[in-house]
Amino acid sequence: MTASVAALSRRRLLTIAMAQAGLLSSPAEALAANPRQLRIDNVTGLYAVEVARVETPRTTAEVSALVRAWPGKVGIGGARFSMGGQIAVAGGLHLDMRQMASVLWLKPKERVVRVQAGLRWRDLQDRLDREGLAVKTMQSFANFSVGGSVSVNAHGRYVGHGPVGRTVRAVQLVLHDGQVVEASRSQRPELFRAVLGGYGALGVITEVELDLAENVKIERIVEPVALTDYAAHFRQRVLGDPRSVLHNADLLPPAFDAPVSTTWRRADPATPLTEREPLVPRGKRYALEQNVIWAVTEMPGGALSRASVLQPLMNARPAVVWLNHEASLDVAELEPRTRAISTYALQEYFVPERHFLGFAREMARVLRQHEVNALNVSIRHSPADPDALMAWAKEDVFSFVLYYKQRTWARASAQVGVWTRALIDAVLRHEGRYYLPYQPHATREQFQRAYPEAAALRRLKDEVDPGWKFSNELWRQYL
């Protein structure tokens, strides 16, 4: 038993056990009996969770011992970019996975790697770049943890790839009793499917085995496209071109009706680079980007200036870079100088290809009607996901990633909830789904309609985690 586990006092264990058994009136009473309240924040500064204890394991054995010893609920957190309490459970044990950050082995010829779940994508990229390799699928920014990305089944701009789960070969998982199991498409496949996008419902992901890709030279192609033509443009000019590597299109306020298509295509190896750095340098300062974001969201006419002046200037020069460079972007370039008064957040909606135009128009109407302070809507695409139980892409879908600014006080949060539920109603009318890592404004009825597979997840959880030890504020609300 580790020292951290041994440090749990008998009185604390008894107090937490009584709370979980209902002998204390509420988690708050349990916390009152435990004066060491700890606050777990996420990137937005909203939805902080008060937990009873935080542990930072470094090995799977430590995770197993901590889970066995803790009598109450357990929540799991990585880089803390999920925005609505998905990383912790009130009054529970918080496992901070960020110290489990090792590359366990790398097989360059087979293009396979195995890592601890707390490893950041950027740290993995540093190792892969020396071998001429790249991550096969990840988010647009490299600050996220591998285990967190698997847990939310994240995706990026990769053409034809779908979510990160498609590149996962296997995961190691610690169950409620401390048992360590391996799950893959052939070994414990029911666990494997539920872990991809399962938000820690069944256990702790401690290791992940991933497929990799070649690091290639890519060049940027920017094309304005009519909204009515975009779906066909994507099929023919992007998905239909085998050179396409990354793609997204931006819809800008206030109209959100003029997509700017940006595709990174595989370049001829002889094409000279416009950026010599193989990866985005660490520790860069992004004062200019921060000032631009402030100006377009706070100054009169800021949104129009971005669409007519800033966006064309940003894309005017040719760009030829290594894939690893474009994949190693740092979220610091989006980070405001302060989140005391305002914060920036994301939402995402997935709609079948046939509903692209209808949802795009309705989304724009809702954003204008509620005067949402949106910076942009980024459009991506994903093929159907055959792996995840709680898949957000049951068929080929376009995704709409909304990046917006909101004030931090309660009234502003309530207003965001109103228009968020309107957008969720809109995506459900268009046979789509909303993404779960963000603020939990959906009603329980909206959640059930979007994810009817939750019933199967409940049944599996009853079998695998009969005491429902693993939880977080997302699952407390909806599962």
Secondary structure in CASP SS format (residue, H / E / C, confidence):
PFRMAT SS
TARGET T0000
AUTHOR 0000-0000-0000
METHOD secondary structure of the structure
MODEL  1
M C 1.00
T C 1.00
A H 1.00
S H 1.00
V H 1.00
A H 1.00
A C 1.00
L C 1.00
S C 1.00
R H 1.00
R H 1.00
R H 1.00
L H 1.00
L H 1.00
T H 1.00
I H 1.00
A H 1.00
M H 1.00
A H 1.00
Q H 1.00
A C 1.00
G C 1.00
L C 1.00
L C 1.00
S C 1.00
S C 1.00
P H 1.00
A H 1.00
E H 1.00
A H 1.00
L H 1.00
A H 1.00
A H 1.00
N C 1.00
P C 1.00
R C 1.00
Q C 1.00
L E 1.00
R E 1.00
I E 1.00
D C 1.00
N C 1.00
V C 1.00
T C 1.00
G C 1.00
L C 1.00
Y C 1.00
A C 1.00
V E 1.00
E E 1.00
V E 1.00
A C 1.00
R E 1.00
V E 1.00
E E 1.00
T C 1.00
P C 1.00
R C 1.00
T C 1.00
T H 1.00
A H 1.00
E H 1.00
V H 1.00
S H 1.00
A H 1.00
L H 1.00
V H 1.00
R H 1.00
A H 1.00
W C 1.00
P C 1.00
G C 1.00
K C 1.00
V E 1.00
G E 1.00
I E 1.00
G E 1.00
G C 1.00
A C 1.00
R C 1.00
F C 1.00
S C 1.00
M C 1.00
G C 1.00
G C 1.00
Q C 1.00
I C 1.00
A C 1.00
V C 1.00
A C 1.00
G C 1.00
G C 1.00
L E 1.00
H E 1.00
L E 1.00
D E 1.00
M H 1.00
R H 1.00
Q H 1.00
M C 1.00
A C 1.00
S C 1.00
V E 1.00
L E 1.00
W E 1.00
L E 1.00
K E 1.00
P C 1.00
K C 1.00
E C 1.00
R C 1.00
V E 1.00
V E 1.00
R E 1.00
V E 1.00
Q E 1.00
A C 1.00
G C 1.00
L C 1.00
R E 1.00
W H 1.00
R H 1.00
D H 1.00
L H 1.00
Q H 1.00
D H 1.00
R H 1.00
L H 1.00
D H 1.00
R C 1.00
E C 1.00
G C 1.00
L E 1.00
A E 1.00
V E 1.00
K C 1.00
T C 1.00
M C 1.00
Q C 1.00
S C 1.00
F E 1.00
A C 1.00
N C 1.00
F C 1.00
S E 1.00
V H 1.00
G H 1.00
G H 1.00
S H 1.00
V H 1.00
S H 1.00
V H 1.00
N C 1.00
A C 1.00
H C 1.00
G C 1.00
R C 1.00
Y E 1.00
V C 1.00
G C 1.00
H C 1.00
G C 1.00
P C 1.00
V H 1.00
G H 1.00
R H 1.00
T H 1.00
V E 1.00
R E 1.00
A E 1.00
V E 1.00
Q E 1.00
L E 1.00
V E 1.00
L C 1.00
H C 1.00
D C 1.00
G C 1.00
Q C 1.00
V E 1.00
V E 1.00
E E 1.00
A E 1.00
S E 1.00
R C 1.00
S C 1.00
Q C 1.00
R C 1.00
P H 1.00
E H 1.00
L H 1.00
F H 1.00
R H 1.00
A H 1.00
V H 1.00
L C 1.00
G C 1.00
G C 1.00
Y C 1.00
G C 1.00
A C 1.00
L C 1.00
G C 1.00
V E 1.00
I E 1.00
T E 1.00
E E 1.00
V E 1.00
E E 1.00
L E 1.00
D E 1.00
L E 1.00
A E 1.00
E E 1.00
N C 1.00
V C 1.00
K E 1.00
I E 1.00
E E 1.00
R E 1.00
I E 1.00
V E 1.00
E E 1.00
P E 1.00
V C 1.00
A C 1.00
L H 1.00
T H 1.00
D H 1.00
Y H 1.00
A H 1.00
A H 1.00
H H 1.00
F H 1.00
R H 1.00
Q H 1.00
R H 1.00
V H 1.00
L H 1.00
G C 1.00
D C 1.00
P C 1.00
R C 1.00
S E 1.00
V E 1.00
L E 1.00
H E 1.00
N E 1.00
A E 1.00
D E 1.00
L E 1.00
L C 1.00
P C 1.00
P C 1.00
A C 1.00
F C 1.00
D C 1.00
A C 1.00
P C 1.00
V E 1.00
S E 1.00
T E 1.00
T E 1.00
W E 1.00
R E 1.00
R E 1.00
A C 1.00
D C 1.00
P C 1.00
A C 1.00
T C 1.00
P C 1.00
L C 1.00
T C 1.00
E C 1.00
R C 1.00
E C 1.00
P C 1.00
L C 1.00
V C 1.00
P C 1.00
R C 1.00
G C 1.00
K C 1.00
R C 1.00
Y C 1.00
A H 1.00
L H 1.00
E H 1.00
Q H 1.00
N H 1.00
V H 1.00
I H 1.00
W H 1.00
A H 1.00
V H 1.00
T H 1.00
E H 1.00
M C 1.00
P C 1.00
G C 1.00
G H 1.00
A H 1.00
L H 1.00
S H 1.00
R H 1.00
A H 1.00
S H 1.00
V H 1.00
L H 1.00
Q H 1.00
P H 1.00
L H 1.00
M H 1.00
N H 1.00
A H 1.00
R C 1.00
P C 1.00
A C 1.00
V E 1.00
V E 1.00
W E 1.00
L H 1.00
N H 1.00
H H 1.00
E H 1.00
A C 1.00
S C 1.00
L E 1.00
D C 1.00
V H 1.00
A H 1.00
E H 1.00
L H 1.00
E C 1.00
P C 1.00
R C 1.00
T C 1.00
R C 1.00
A C 1.00
I C 1.00
S E 1.00
T E 1.00
Y E 1.00
A E 1.00
L E 1.00
Q E 1.00
E E 1.00
Y E 1.00
F E 1.00
V E 1.00
P E 1.00
E H 1.00
R H 1.00
H H 1.00
F H 1.00
L H 1.00
G H 1.00
F H 1.00
A H 1.00
R H 1.00
E H 1.00
M H 1.00
A H 1.00
R H 1.00
V H 1.00
L H 1.00
R H 1.00
Q H 1.00
H C 1.00
E C 1.00
V C 1.00
N E 1.00
A E 1.00
L E 1.00
N E 1.00
V E 1.00
S E 1.00
I E 1.00
R E 1.00
H E 1.00
S E 1.00
P C 1.00
A C 1.00
D C 1.00
P C 1.00
D C 1.00
A C 1.00
L C 1.00
M C 1.00
A C 1.00
W C 1.00
A C 1.00
K C 1.00
E C 1.00
D C 1.00
V E 1.00
F E 1.00
S E 1.00
F E 1.00
V E 1.00
L E 1.00
Y E 1.00
Y E 1.00
K E 1.00
Q E 1.00
R E 1.00
T C 1.00
W C 1.00
A H 1.00
R H 1.00
A H 1.00
S H 1.00
A H 1.00
Q H 1.00
V H 1.00
G H 1.00
V H 1.00
W H 1.00
T H 1.00
R H 1.00
A H 1.00
L H 1.00
I H 1.00
D H 1.00
A H 1.00
V H 1.00
L H 1.00
R H 1.00
H C 1.00
E C 1.00
G C 1.00
R E 1.00
Y E 1.00
Y C 1.00
L C 1.00
P C 1.00
Y C 1.00
Q C 1.00
P C 1.00
H C 1.00
A C 1.00
T C 1.00
R H 1.00
E H 1.00
Q H 1.00
F H 1.00
Q H 1.00
R H 1.00
A H 1.00
Y C 1.00
P C 1.00
E C 1.00
A H 1.00
A H 1.00
A H 1.00
L H 1.00
R H 1.00
R H 1.00
L H 1.00
K H 1.00
D H 1.00
E H 1.00
V H 1.00
D C 1.00
P C 1.00
G C 1.00
W C 1.00
K C 1.00
F E 1.00
S C 1.00
N C 1.00
E H 1.00
L H 1.00
W H 1.00
R H 1.00
Q H 1.00
Y H 1.00
L C 1.00
END
